[in-house]
Amino acid sequence: MNKIVISVVTIVYNDCSHIERTIQSVLNQDYPEVDYIVVDGLSTDGTSDIISNYASQINTFVSEKDKGIYDAMNKGLRLAVGDYIIFMNSGDCFSDNSVLSQIVQCIKSLEVLPVMVYGDYRQSYEFGFSPVIPSRSYKKAWYGAFASHQSTLYNLHFLRDYNIRYDLSYKIAADYKLNLEVVKNANDAIEKIDLCISDFDMTGVSQINQSKGLQEADRARKEALEMPYLCRKAIILLTLSAHALKKYFNPLYTKLRMKQ
């Protein structure tokens, strides 16, 4: 099999406190065939200066105004020249320096090139990391996110063949809708690997938009899967029940989630 090039895209806007650790995480990967793209939303806090320090090691650097994170991610999709693409946005990091090598080794061992490869992740806090959070089966995508976007790689040729990109009419769940569209068209050419791929930065993460997120996920099921109204409402009730279980009976929630 010919070499596999991985495009890694970092989206950032005014995050001088965290951008360097993400850049270093990407550049420290021991896999050599990396196409690294940084898309900055015209930061004004010194972020661009930090990125410029690594200019010789970044393949593509764009700093311009955008319409939000999903617009910036679409820019990354357009600029990428690799066979696979993964988004490692500012503050997020690969879990160790051999992640991409291990993923490529897995891809090369398969008879058919997968259109999606995904794995597990950890939550990253100022004081340390959560235990590894296992991804779910992609066959349960109808329920909700089965993996974090930082732990998901997409076959770029597949995305372009099916004209799949982030829907800018979504503010929170465009990544979920994109995954639904990938799963719908993938014909099961999806590989779940037993590997912790990323550390998801939880700094500043808020539950304020939970209601909006549920609404957009419901809309994604309608638009991407053409799911009937009653089925969608049942999923919302199931999701709300899971949230309550997590809040008040976390050990039971964790046990049930591990079985998914």
Secondary structure as UniProt FT lines:
FT   STRAND          6..12
FT   TURN            16..18
FT   HELIX           19..27
FT   STRAND          34..40
FT   HELIX           47..52
FT   TURN            53..54
FT   HELIX           55..57
FT   STRAND          60..63
FT   HELIX           69..79
FT   STRAND          84..87
FT   TURN            90..91
FT   STRAND          93..94
FT   TURN            97..98
FT   HELIX           99..109
FT   STRAND          116..125
FT   TURN            126..127
FT   STRAND          128..129
FT   HELIX           138..140
FT   TURN            141..143
FT   HELIX           149..151
FT   STRAND          152..155
FT   HELIX           156..161
FT   TURN            162..163
FT   TURN            168..169
FT   HELIX           174..185
FT   TURN            187..188
FT   STRAND          190..201
FT   TURN            203..204
FT   TURN            208..209
FT   HELIX           210..225
FT   HELIX           229..248
FT   HELIX           250..258
//
